[in-house]
Amino acid sequence: MELHNDAVIYMDNNATTRIAPEVLETMMPFLADYYGNPSSMHTFGGQVGHALAKARDQVANLIGAEPEEITFTSCGTESDSTAILSALQTYPEKRHIVTTRVEHPAVKNLCENLDRLTGHKHRVTRLKVDADGMLDLGEYEEALTDDTAIVSVMWANNETGVIFPVAEMAKMAKERGILFHTDAVQAVGKVPINLKDLEVDFLSLSGHKLHAPKGVGVLYVRRGTMFVPFLTGGHQEKGRRGGTENVASIIALGKACDLAAERMDDENTRVRALRDKLEEGLLAAVPRSMRNGHQTERLPNTSNISFEFVEGEAILLHMNRYNICASSGSACTSGSLEPSHVLRAMGVPFTAAHGSIRFSLSSYNTEAEIDFVLAKMPGIIESLRQMSPFWKGN
């Protein structure tokens, strides 16, 4: 299949995804026709409440949870903050948090702010990663103490796609009576998750990472887990999150979860094969390039590649001339001139960390798009290196 000259090649799905057409079709009636408040007593509002209940079932089915364990929020960041702050309020005598050096800013910055704003009353242990972006479970076990209130470890890294051993880590925390939270924003819909088989207490997900709209998320709270709301107000979400529900987006998220379950095999076969073709082709065609992240313990859609002696921002600008969309890292940190904190934690050389590009695919990507990128990228890198004072053609 050939590409149109003005076609946008979108490979930035870890930043956000397009709304699936089926999802848009499902949500539109709740913007225009069924606009009642789901908390109202009349039938017009009640039918909206029934639609919300269905969406709750759909989300629960995707992650192996019970509907009553699903709380709708505005985004993954809110869900992360709610889980961590709830644990600290539930166990005020405990002042220790265990996390990693490669967390998303939603967790990373919250922990830094807690440490600073409370006069260092809260102690944060940030686990190291190795050159492949993997954690050391021995270091993790040593970090757990009687003072640990909560562990917060992402399921999969948003920049490299590296998957952490969440099941084992949650079990180790449970054995010590410690709450366990995982930011699964990047993992949900890409890898199978069954919370009935895990010792996870809190899990965060975000709609716009799996082809639902922006502005809707979920916090899973395991049944029986002590919980303190972050947003208090009305009785919505059984008192766990005040504020009138974002009805249309929640219903859209429910439909997106159904689609994610249907497309899971495609994500882990065809999309993975496209990712591998792109990655292997770039590494073979571009000298002094390197993959960042474990070769196999990764999300099926994500490839982070460093091109030495060039700047990531310059690469992206040249890619943009061909309507190729990717990222130099997390969309939440790409405005910074500093190298990615994830790549720094992995020990990626300075000459390579600045030239890292994250390609993140979805089920909408095609082989023709991969071929187009492979045809254009070597020339882009070569032209930029010719302008670099650090490139000597080696």
C-alpha positions as CSV (number, residue, x, y, z in Angstrom):
1,M,0.0,0.0,0.0
2,E,1.4,3.4,-1.0
3,L,1.2,6.5,1.2
4,H,-0.4,9.8,0.1
5,N,2.0,12.7,-0.1
6,D,0.2,14.5,2.7
7,A,-0.3,11.4,5.0
8,V,0.7,11.8,8.6
9,I,2.7,9.0,9.9
10,Y,1.9,8.9,13.6
11,M,4.4,7.0,15.8
12,D,3.9,8.9,19.0
13,N,1.2,6.7,20.6
14,N,2.9,6.7,24.1
15,A,2.2,10.4,24.2
16,T,-1.4,10.1,23.1
17,T,-3.5,8.1,20.7
18,R,-6.2,8.9,18.2
19,I,-9.8,8.4,19.3
20,A,-10.9,5.1,17.7
21,P,-13.8,5.7,15.3
22,E,-15.9,3.2,17.2
23,V,-15.2,5.0,20.4
24,L,-16.2,8.4,19.0
25,E,-19.4,6.9,17.7
26,T,-20.2,5.5,21.1
27,M,-19.6,8.7,23.0
28,M,-21.3,11.2,20.7
29,P,-24.9,10.6,21.8
30,F,-23.9,11.4,25.4
31,L,-22.6,14.8,24.3
32,A,-25.7,15.7,22.3
33,D,-28.8,13.7,23.3
34,Y,-28.3,11.9,26.6
35,Y,-27.1,14.9,28.6
36,G,-28.7,14.1,31.9
37,N,-26.8,14.0,35.2
38,P,-26.2,10.3,36.1
39,S,-27.0,11.2,39.8
40,S,-30.5,12.5,39.1
41,M,-33.5,10.6,40.2
42,H,-35.5,10.9,36.9
43,T,-35.4,8.4,34.1
44,F,-33.6,10.7,31.7
45,G,-30.6,10.9,34.1
46,G,-31.0,7.3,35.2
47,Q,-30.3,6.0,31.7
48,V,-27.0,7.8,31.8
49,G,-26.2,6.1,35.1
50,H,-26.8,2.7,33.5
51,A,-24.4,3.6,30.7
52,L,-21.8,4.6,33.3
53,A,-22.3,1.2,35.0
54,K,-21.7,-0.6,31.7
55,A,-18.5,1.4,31.2
56,R,-17.3,0.4,34.7
57,D,-17.9,-3.3,33.8
58,Q,-15.9,-2.8,30.5
59,V,-12.9,-1.3,32.3
60,A,-13.0,-4.0,35.0
61,N,-13.1,-6.8,32.4
62,L,-10.0,-5.5,30.6
63,I,-7.8,-5.5,33.8
64,G,-9.3,-8.5,35.6
65,A,-11.0,-6.4,38.4
66,E,-14.4,-6.1,39.9
67,P,-16.6,-3.2,38.8
68,E,-16.8,-1.8,42.4
69,E,-13.0,-1.6,42.4
70,I,-13.0,0.9,39.5
71,T,-13.0,4.7,40.3
72,F,-13.2,7.1,37.4
73,T,-10.8,10.1,37.5
74,S,-9.6,12.8,35.2
75,C,-6.3,11.3,34.2
76,G,-3.4,9.0,35.1
77,T,-1.7,11.8,37.1
78,E,-4.7,12.3,39.3
79,S,-4.9,8.5,39.9
80,D,-1.2,8.3,40.8
81,S,-1.5,11.2,43.3
82,T,-4.7,9.8,44.8
83,A,-3.1,6.4,45.5
84,I,0.1,7.7,47.0
85,L,-1.5,10.4,49.1
86,S,-4.2,8.0,50.3
87,A,-1.6,5.6,51.6
88,L,0.3,8.3,53.4
89,Q,-2.9,9.5,55.1
90,T,-4.0,6.0,55.9
91,Y,-0.8,5.2,57.6
92,P,0.4,8.6,59.0
93,E,3.0,6.9,61.2
94,K,4.8,5.6,58.1
95,R,6.9,8.1,56.2
96,H,8.7,6.0,53.6
97,I,8.0,5.7,49.9
98,V,9.7,3.2,47.5
99,T,9.7,4.1,43.9
100,T,12.2,4.1,40.9
101,R,14.5,6.6,39.2
102,V,12.7,6.2,35.9
103,E,9.1,6.9,36.9
104,H,6.8,9.2,34.9
105,P,6.8,12.8,36.2
106,A,3.3,12.2,37.7
107,V,5.0,10.0,40.3
108,K,8.6,11.4,40.2
109,N,7.6,15.0,40.8
110,L,5.0,14.2,43.4
111,C,7.6,12.3,45.5
112,E,10.0,15.2,45.1
113,N,7.4,17.7,46.2
114,L,6.4,15.6,49.2
115,D,10.0,15.4,50.3
116,R,10.5,19.2,50.0
117,L,7.1,20.5,51.2
118,T,6.9,18.4,54.3
119,G,10.4,19.5,55.5
120,H,11.9,16.1,54.6
121,K,9.5,14.3,56.9
122,H,8.9,11.8,54.1
123,R,11.8,9.6,53.0
124,V,11.9,8.4,49.3
125,T,14.0,5.5,48.1
126,R,14.4,5.6,44.3
127,L,15.5,2.2,42.9
128,K,18.3,2.2,40.3
129,V,18.0,0.5,36.9
130,D,20.8,-1.2,34.9
131,A,21.9,-0.4,31.3
132,D,18.8,-2.3,30.0
133,G,16.5,-0.3,32.2
134,M,15.8,-3.3,34.5
135,L,15.4,-3.2,38.3
136,D,17.4,-5.3,40.8
137,L,14.9,-7.2,43.0
138,G,17.6,-7.6,45.6
139,E,17.9,-3.8,46.0
140,Y,14.1,-3.6,46.1
141,E,13.8,-6.2,48.9
142,E,16.4,-4.3,51.0
143,A,14.5,-1.1,50.5
144,L,11.3,-2.3,52.1
145,T,11.1,-1.4,55.8
146,D,8.5,-1.3,58.6
147,D,8.3,2.4,57.9
148,T,7.3,2.0,54.2
149,A,3.8,3.2,53.6
150,I,3.6,2.5,49.8
151,V,5.6,1.2,46.9
152,S,4.9,3.0,43.5
153,V,6.5,1.3,40.5
154,M,5.3,1.7,36.9
155,W,4.2,-1.4,35.0
156,A,6.0,-0.3,31.9
157,N,8.3,2.7,31.2
158,N,6.8,5.3,29.0
159,E,10.1,6.2,27.3
160,T,11.7,2.8,26.7
161,G,8.8,0.4,27.1
162,V,10.7,-1.7,29.6
163,I,8.3,-3.9,31.6
164,F,9.0,-4.3,35.4
165,P,8.3,-7.5,37.4
166,V,5.2,-6.0,39.0
167,A,3.6,-9.3,40.0
168,E,6.7,-10.3,42.0
169,M,7.3,-6.9,43.5
170,A,3.6,-6.6,44.6
171,K,3.9,-10.0,46.3
172,M,7.0,-9.0,48.2
173,A,5.4,-5.8,49.4
174,K,2.3,-7.7,50.5
175,E,4.4,-10.1,52.6
176,R,5.7,-7.0,54.5
177,G,2.2,-5.5,54.9
178,I,3.0,-2.6,52.5
179,L,0.6,-1.1,50.0
180,F,1.6,-1.4,46.3
181,H,0.7,1.0,43.5
182,T,1.5,0.6,39.8
183,D,1.2,3.3,37.2
184,A,0.0,1.1,34.3
185,V,-0.9,3.9,32.0
186,Q,1.4,2.6,29.2
187,A,0.7,-1.1,29.8
188,V,-3.1,-1.3,29.8
189,G,-4.4,-2.5,26.4
190,K,-0.9,-3.6,25.3
191,V,-0.2,-6.5,27.6
192,P,-2.6,-8.8,29.4
193,I,-3.4,-7.8,33.0
194,N,-5.4,-9.8,35.5
195,L,-5.5,-8.1,38.8
196,K,-7.4,-11.1,40.4
197,D,-4.1,-13.0,40.2
198,L,-1.9,-10.1,41.6
199,E,-1.3,-8.5,45.0
200,V,-1.6,-5.0,43.6
201,D,-3.6,-2.5,45.8
202,F,-3.8,0.4,43.4
203,L,-3.5,0.7,39.6
204,S,-3.7,3.8,37.4
205,L,-4.7,4.0,33.8
206,S,-5.5,6.8,31.3
207,G,-8.0,6.8,28.5
208,H,-6.0,8.8,25.9
209,K,-3.3,6.1,25.9
210,L,-5.7,3.5,24.5
211,H,-7.8,5.3,21.9
212,A,-10.2,7.1,24.2
213,P,-10.4,10.9,24.8
214,K,-8.0,12.9,26.9
215,G,-9.3,13.9,30.3
216,V,-10.5,10.6,31.7
217,G,-8.7,8.0,33.8
218,V,-9.2,5.2,36.3
219,L,-7.9,4.3,39.7
220,Y,-8.3,0.7,40.6
221,V,-8.6,0.2,44.4
222,R,-8.5,-3.4,45.5
223,R,-11.6,-4.4,47.6
224,G,-10.8,-4.0,51.3
225,T,-8.0,-1.6,50.8
226,M,-8.2,1.4,53.2
227,F,-8.7,4.6,51.1
228,V,-8.8,8.4,51.6
229,P,-10.2,10.4,48.7
230,F,-8.1,13.1,47.0
231,L,-11.1,15.1,45.8
232,T,-14.0,15.3,48.3
233,G,-17.4,16.8,47.5
234,G,-20.5,15.0,46.4
235,H,-21.3,11.3,46.6
236,Q,-20.1,10.4,43.1
237,E,-18.0,7.3,42.7
238,K,-19.3,6.0,46.0
239,G,-17.6,8.9,47.8
240,R,-14.2,8.1,46.4
241,R,-14.0,10.9,44.0
242,G,-16.2,14.0,44.2
243,G,-17.3,15.9,41.1
244,T,-19.9,15.2,38.4
245,E,-18.7,12.4,36.1
246,N,-17.2,13.1,32.7
247,V,-19.9,11.0,31.3
248,A,-19.2,11.0,27.5
249,S,-15.5,10.3,28.0
250,I,-16.1,7.6,30.6
251,I,-18.5,5.8,28.2
252,A,-15.8,6.2,25.5
253,L,-13.2,4.7,27.7
254,G,-15.5,1.7,28.3
255,K,-15.7,1.1,24.5
256,A,-12.0,1.6,24.1
257,C,-11.4,-1.1,26.7
258,D,-13.5,-3.5,24.7
259,L,-11.5,-2.7,21.6
260,A,-8.2,-3.1,23.4
261,A,-9.2,-6.6,24.5
262,E,-10.1,-7.5,20.9
263,R,-6.8,-6.1,19.6
264,M,-4.5,-7.5,22.2
265,D,-3.3,-10.3,19.9
266,D,-2.7,-7.8,17.0
267,E,-0.7,-5.6,19.4
268,N,1.5,-8.5,20.4
269,T,2.0,-10.0,16.9
270,R,1.6,-7.6,13.9
271,V,2.4,-4.4,15.8
272,R,5.4,-6.0,17.5
273,A,6.7,-7.2,14.1
274,L,6.4,-3.7,12.7
275,R,8.3,-2.3,15.7
276,D,11.0,-4.9,15.3
277,K,11.3,-4.2,11.5
278,L,11.6,-0.5,12.2
279,E,14.2,-1.0,15.0
280,E,16.3,-3.5,13.2
281,G,16.3,-1.5,10.0
282,L,17.4,1.7,11.7
283,L,20.1,0.0,13.7
284,A,21.5,-1.6,10.6
285,A,21.3,1.5,8.4
286,V,22.5,4.2,10.8
287,P,26.0,3.8,12.2
288,R,26.6,4.7,15.9
289,S,22.9,4.1,16.8
290,M,21.7,2.0,19.8
291,R,18.5,0.7,21.2
292,N,17.6,1.9,24.7
293,G,15.9,-0.7,26.8
294,H,15.8,-4.5,27.2
295,Q,15.5,-6.3,24.0
296,T,12.6,-8.6,25.0
297,E,11.1,-7.3,28.3
298,R,9.4,-4.4,26.5
299,L,6.0,-3.3,25.4
300,P,5.3,-4.6,21.9
301,N,4.9,-1.1,20.4
302,T,7.8,0.9,21.8
303,S,11.3,1.4,20.4
304,N,13.7,4.0,21.8
305,I,16.8,4.6,19.7
306,S,19.7,6.9,20.2
307,F,21.7,8.4,17.3
308,E,25.0,9.7,18.6
309,F,26.3,13.2,18.0
310,V,22.9,14.8,16.9
311,E,20.2,16.5,18.9
312,G,16.8,14.8,19.3
313,E,14.9,18.1,18.7
314,A,16.7,18.6,15.4
315,I,15.9,15.1,14.3
316,L,12.2,15.6,15.1
317,L,12.1,18.9,13.1
318,H,13.5,17.1,10.1
319,M,11.2,14.2,10.5
320,N,8.3,16.7,10.7
321,R,9.1,17.8,7.2
322,Y,8.0,14.3,6.1
323,N,5.0,14.3,8.4
324,I,6.6,11.7,10.6
325,C,5.5,12.1,14.2
326,A,7.6,10.7,17.1
327,S,9.1,12.0,20.3
328,S,12.4,12.7,22.0
329,G,11.0,11.2,25.2
330,S,8.0,11.7,27.3
331,A,5.6,14.4,26.1
332,C,5.6,15.6,29.8
333,T,9.3,16.3,29.7
334,S,10.2,17.0,26.1
335,G,10.1,20.8,26.7
336,S,13.2,20.4,28.8
337,L,16.7,20.8,27.3
338,E,18.0,18.3,29.8
339,P,18.6,14.7,28.7
340,S,15.9,12.3,29.7
341,H,16.1,11.3,33.4
342,V,15.2,7.7,32.3
343,L,18.2,7.5,29.9
344,R,20.5,9.2,32.5
345,A,19.5,6.5,35.0
346,M,20.3,3.8,32.5
347,G,23.8,5.3,32.0
348,V,23.3,6.1,28.3
349,P,26.3,8.2,27.2
350,F,25.8,11.9,27.0
351,T,26.5,11.9,23.2
352,A,23.7,9.4,22.7
353,A,21.1,10.5,25.3
354,H,20.5,13.9,23.6
355,G,19.9,12.1,20.3
356,S,17.2,9.7,21.5
357,I,14.0,9.2,19.5
358,R,11.0,7.2,20.8
359,F,8.9,5.5,18.2
360,S,5.6,4.2,19.7
361,L,3.2,2.4,17.3
362,S,-0.4,1.4,17.5
363,S,-2.7,-1.0,15.6
364,Y,-3.3,1.8,13.1
365,N,0.3,1.8,11.8
366,T,1.1,-0.1,8.6
367,E,4.1,-1.7,7.0
368,A,4.1,1.0,4.3
369,E,4.7,3.6,7.0
370,I,7.6,1.6,8.4
371,D,9.1,1.4,5.0
372,F,8.7,5.2,4.5
373,V,10.4,6.0,7.8
374,L,13.3,3.5,7.1
375,A,13.8,5.3,3.7
376,K,14.0,8.8,5.2
377,M,15.7,8.4,8.6
378,P,19.2,7.5,7.5
379,G,19.4,10.6,5.3
380,I,18.1,12.8,8.1
381,I,20.7,11.6,10.6
382,E,23.5,11.8,8.0
383,S,22.7,15.4,7.1
384,L,22.5,16.5,10.8
385,R,25.8,14.8,11.6
386,Q,27.5,16.6,8.8
387,M,26.6,19.8,10.6
388,S,27.7,18.5,14.0
389,P,31.2,19.6,15.3
390,F,31.4,16.4,17.2
391,W,30.8,14.0,14.2
392,K,34.0,12.9,12.6
393,G,32.5,10.2,10.4
394,N,33.3,7.4,12.8
